[in-house]
């Protein structure tokens, strides 16, 4: 189908005095919309970073923009933000009618459905909104913004939640030559995309909760309403490894334990893989007990907006707490083979490189680590977090 691209300079709806408007593009013979926010500090003489924010399944652009509170940090940093609107996904069951799944991005994901009805087996594939040319729409939106504003072409960023996170990965794989960095929250690489080779190196931040009830942590299973639960992509740790391997980043991450200052049942860990091709980075924020949420504001140990902007601008560092604590706790010998000595009888935890707790000891300064395989681990006690090597 021939693509038609027109851009309307007239805003359909103005939301605030700070240049927050809804605009339209005609793409693929359809009117597509996006919310545009231009901070009052924008000047046409200075190239501005551009951040695409992609909402989740069933959501819409204005709600996502307001809910994430991204406006606050965009105003502070002088970034232009655009929140595109996904299309409704209506799927026709073969001979059984149709079902509406709400707004969905064409993420490059397919589920194979099998069930019996009245003793009759039904087997078919459901590709999420496959008729929507979303990657073309998003690139057309980028072109329109570059025509109207002075965009810093080295600072084009994508961030998304849930299916919006899936879509960020697709955009990075197919358009990494124009996208500098992505941040995917509760979304991974779609299962139709994982065998593709990205067009270029891209900085990738993955954020995911271990107790995500919508997209499962271990298998990327999602609920398709009455159809049940089906795999839609790579598990989160495989998604991180996909980008680490492609970018050829360091195999061993720098580990960060965020200070646990809020009694919210959550703890946040950072795994950073650096030194990739073209100076690329891959980072993973693992949210222990985290749900399918975008944690923003000052009610948790971290604010996603702040961490995403820090990653995009290359200012993510190991916390000072961890660096200071490392000098105050003696852990020896290191490397070790059978026993580890620590100068405390408080609780000590040992994690593997994926952040899994593999050993926990309390009430002794001599810890038997003979059950652990050779390799690198992390030792945590209180605010201390340091590397441990087991070598026999």
N, C-alpha and C positions, 0 to 999 in steps of 0.2 A: 504494500500500500504506500502510495506517495505521501511523504511527510510535508505538512504545511506548517510554516513557522511565521507567526505574526506576534507582535508585542504591543500591548495596550499601554500607553503612557498615562491613561486615566486610572486612578485608584477607584475600586468599587466601594471600598469602605475604609474610613479613617478611624483608628482606634484611640489615638492619643496625639498630643502635640509634639511628641518626640519622633515623628516621622515613622509611625507604625501603620502600614497600609496593606490591603489585600489587592493583589494584581492578577491579571490573567494572561495566559499564553494560549494560542490555538496550536495544538500539536497533535499530529496524527488524526486530523479531522475532529478533534475534541477540544473543548475549552478546559484548560487546566489552570489551577489557581495556586498561588503561593503568598504567604504572609511575608512582608518585607519590613525589617526594622533598620533604620539608619540613625545612629546616635547623633545628638546635637553637636558633637565635637567633630563630626566628619567635615573634611575640607577636600575639595577637588584637587588641591595642589599636593596632597599627601596620599600615597597609595594605602588603602585600608585592607586589613585582613577580612576574609569572607568566610562565614561559618554557616553551613547547611545543617539544619536540625530536622531529623526525620522521625515522625511520630510512629507509634505502634499500631497494631491491628485494632480496628474499630475506633480509633481516635481521630482527631482532626487538628489541623495546624494551629488554630488560635488557642485551643485548650492546651496543647503541648507546649507552646511558647509561654503561656502564662504559668502553667503548672511547674515547669522546670525552673522558673525564675531566672532564665538566662539573660533577660533584659538587663538586670542589675550589673552583671559583670561585663556584658557587652558595652554598656554605657561607660563603665569605668575604663575599659581598654580601648574604646573607640573602634569596635568591630561592627561590621555590617552583618546582620543575621537574616537568613531566609528560611522559613518553614514551609516547604511544599506540602500540597494536599494530595494524598493517595486517592485512588478511585475505589468505588464499591466493587466487591468481588461477588458476582452471582454465578454459581456453578450449576450446570445441568447434569443431574443424575441420568445415566443411560436408561431411558424408559421409565424413570421414577420421579420426574419433576425436577424442580430447582431448589436451591438453598442459597440464602444470602449470608455471607461471612463478614459483612461490614467492610470498612476501608482496609485495603491490603496493598502492599507493594509487590511488584513482580521480582521476588528476591532470588530467583533461580533455585527453586526448591519444589520437589514433587513427593507426594506420599502415595503409596500403593495400598488401596483399600480393598479389604476382603471381608465379606459378611454373608450370612444366610438370612433369607426372608421367606417364611412359609416353606422352608425346605429347599428353596432355590438359591444356589450360590451366586454371589455377585462379586466380580473382580474388576477393578478399574483404577486408573491413575488419576490423581488430582494434582495438577500443577498450579501453584498459587498465582492467581491473576495473570496467567500467561499471555492474555491478549493486550495487556497494558504495556505500552512502550515507556516504562518509567525511566530507564537509564537515558533514553533519548530526551525525554521531558526534562530531566534534571540537567543534562548538558545544555539543552536549549535555554533553560533558566540561567545557567551560568553565563552563556553568551549574551543574553539580554542584560544582565547585571554589569558585565564588562563593558557593554556599549554605553550604559547610562552613568556608571560610576568609575572612579579611579581605583581599581582593584589591584591589590598586591598579588600578582600571579604566583608568587612563591609561598603564599599563605592562604591557600584555598583548603578549607578543612570541612570534614563531614563528621557529624555525631548523630547517633540514633539510638532509640530504645526499642527493644523487642524486635518485631519485624523491621523496624527502622534500623536496628543494629545489623540485622541480616543484610539489609539493602546497602548499608555502608560498606560491608565487606564486598558485595558485588561491584559497587562503584570503584573500590580500590583495585579489584582484580582487573576490571575492564578499562578503567580510566586513571590508573595510577600515574600516567604521564602528565596529568594536569592537577592531580590531587596531592597535596603535601602529606596530610595525616588524616587518620580516621580514629574515632573513639566509638566502640560498640558496647552498649550497656544491655545485658540480658539478651543478646543476639549473636549468632555465630555465622559461619559460612554455610550457605545453602547446599543441599546434597547434589544439586546439578552443577555446582561451581567448583567443587573440591578437586576435580581432576584437570582444571584449567591452570595455565601458567600466567601469572599476572604480567601485565604489559610493562611494569616498571616497579622499582622499589618504592615502598610507602611506609611511613611511620605508623604503627598500629598500637592503640591502647585498647585492651579488652577488659571489661568489668563484668563480673558475674557473681551471683550469690549461690552458695552451696545448697541452699534450701529453696531454690526457685521452684515455685509450684506451677508455673505456666510453661516454661521451657526447661526441661530437666537438665541438671548439671552433668550427669554422667553419659547421657545418650541423646541429648537434644530432641527429646520427645515433646510434642505439643498436642494440645487438645483441639480437634476439629469438630467441636460441638457433638452432635449426635453420631458422628462417624467414629468417635473414640480417639485414642492416643496413637500417634504415629511419629516416626523419625522424620525430621525435616532438614537436618544438617549434621555437621561435624560436632562432636562433643567439644566443650570449651577448651580443654587442655590440648586437644588435637588441632583446634583452630589456632591457638597460640603457637604451637609447633609448626604448623603450615607456614605462618608468616616468618617465624624465626629462621626456619630452614631456607625459605626462599630469599630472604634478605641476607642470609649467611651471617647472622648475629652470633655472639658468643654462645656456646652451648650451655655454660653455667651462668645462672642469673645472679645479679646482686639482689639480696633479699632485704626487705624492709618490713618491720612490724610497726604499724602505726600505734601511738600511745592510746590505750584503752581508757578514755576519760569519761565516757557516758555509760550509764547503766541501762543499755538498750538491748543487751543480748547479742550484740554484733561485735566482731573484731575484723579489722581490715589489714590485709597483707599485700605487699607489693613485690613483684618479681620483675626485674628489669634486665633485658637482654640488649647489650649495646654493641658498638663497633661493626654494624652491618655495612653492606655495600652502599656506597653513596651516603655514608654517615647516617644510615637509617637505624631506628630503634624499635623494639617491640617490648611493651610493658603489659603486665597482667595484674590487676587488682582483684584479689580473691576475697570475697566477703563471706566470712564464716557465719553461717546461719542467715545469710542474706536472702530476702524474698525477691519477687519480681517487682522491684521498686526502683525509682530514681531518687536516691537519697540526696536531698539538697537542703540548704539552710544551715542552721547552727544547732541542730538537735542530735547530731551524730559525730563520730570521731573525724570524719572527713566530709567534705562537700563535693559532690561529683563535678559540678561546674568548675570549681576551683582546680580540682585535679586534672580535669580535661584541658583547661587552658594552660596549666603548668606543663602538661605533656606536649601540647601543640607548640609551645614556645621553648621547649627544651630546657625547662628549669626544674624538672623533677629530680630531687636528690634524696639520698638516705637521710632519715631524720637525725637531728642532732642528739636526740635521746639515745638512739641506738649507738651512735659513735662514741658518746661520752661513757655509756655503760660498759662498752667493750673494754675500756681501760681499767675498770673497777672490779671485774670478776675474773678470777684466775680459773682457767680451764686447761688441764694438762693430763697426760701428754697429748699433743696435737700435731701430727697425726697420732692415732692410737690404734690398738688392735683388739684388746679384750676389755680393758677397764678405762674409765674416764674419771678423773678426780676434779671436783669443784670445791671452791672455798665457801660453801654454804650448805646448810641442811634444809633449805627451803625447796619447794617444788621446782623441779627441772624438767623441761620438755624437749624432746628431740624430734625434728621434722625432716622429712625427705625433701627433695628438690621441688616436688609438686605441692608442698605445703601440707602433706598428710602426717598426722601425729603417729610416730612409729615407736616411741618409747617415752615413758613417764616415770619419774622417780621422785620420792619424797622421804625426807628424814634421814638421808645418808649423803655423805660427801664422796662416796665411791660407787660408781654406776657401772654395772655390767653391760657392755655393748656388744658382747660376742655374738648375739643373735642377729645383728645387723650386717647386711652385705657391705662389701667394700664400696667406697664412694664418698661423695660429699653430702653433709647434712647441716642442719642449723640447730644450734643449742639456744634455748630461750629460758631465761629465769628473770621474772619481773620485767624491768625495762631493758634488760640485756638481751641482745640477739647477736650471735656470732657464728662463724663457720666452724665446722668440725669435719675432719677427714679421717675415715677409717681405712686403714691400709695394712694388709697382712702379708 
